[in-house]
Amino acid sequence: MGVYLYPKDLAVVLRHWLLLYPDQVVFGSDAFPFNEAIGAEENDWLAVESARTALAAALSGMILNGEVTEQQALQFAHAFLHDNAARIYAAPLH
């Protein structure tokens, strides 16, 4: 969604998801070329930058509105960016 939504709009979506499903939301991006001018690398960079910006906006808004504490926001960020996927898609590491 980071490629299709502006960070401001993605922040609204993330805010709802993080409040409703904090243990199920995960970050992920597919890297594929849009055309000859925008390759997979640019697409991936855009998705990651958009997601990070949106996550920061969503969490800071939640803190300012008193919906979560700063500590809870950090837990949401870690869960979204790593912990949930590591738990859901647990596989032995070699």
ABEGO torsion letter per residue (X at the ends): XAAABBAAAAAAAAAAAAAABAAABBBBBBBBBABAABBAAAAAAAAAAAAAAAAAAAAAAAAAAGABBAAAAAAAAAAAAAAAAAAAABBBBX
